Amino acid sequence: MAAPLELSCWGGGWGLPSVHSESLVVMAYAKFSGAPLKVNVIDNTWRGSRKYNADYELSAKQGADTLAYIALLEEKLLPAVLHTFWVESDNYFTVTKPWFASRIPFPLSLILPGRMSKGALNRILLTRGEPPLYHLREVEAQIYRDAKECLNLLSNRLGTSQFFFGDTPCTLDAYVFGFLAPLYKVRFPKVQLQEHLKQLSNLCRFCDDILNSYFRLSLGDG
């Protein structure tokens, strides 16, 4: 029997096995492909998926669509997710910072959340702070418009299907779940993007189905 893959990540909360999008992508992919996975809490590094493949039944077009949608998530949705967690002050000071600080040893708990917040803001501005969007408020407005458009596209693409390419989950489902589940489940005081997501009932059902089918035994309330 092959040794399990290892994933080091932030722990769970709000009914999620992890609150870190990239970690959720890996966890979901391992569940979908049947890859054994050992989860170690705190860091966010992970090893490759060896021979395990959740996409072996996809056509060439579906494979190309997968790459296109992953690129869309990275470009259009990720900046707004980062902003929601790490830049929006009410969310950061009442939810994100206390949660992460409680899981980081002192005295790093006093330093790392602020660095992570600054890193998120720098990443947003690096990709979106070019002309004509010179000011942070303009950048914020644009990234939320883009994110809502992305959510609408995902909702239309999923339709009434259980997963994005039929009845079997694949890489794209893992990515979408990883990006949406924290946005869907974490209890924020400022919920602009969360409210929009919750209006798209098929995407909420998609997250709930994956949590109930693949992560029921590993969930914590946080």
Secondary structure by P-SEA (a helix, b strand, c coil): cccbbbbbbbbbccccccccaaaaaaaaaaaaaccbbbbbcccccccccccccccccccaaaaaaaaaaaaaaacccaaaaaaacccaaaaaaccaaaaaaaaccccccccaaaaaaaaaaaaaaaaccccccccaaaaaaaaaaaaaaaaaaaaaaaccccccccccccaaaaaaaaaccccccccccccaaaaaaaaaaaaaaaaaaaaacccccccccc
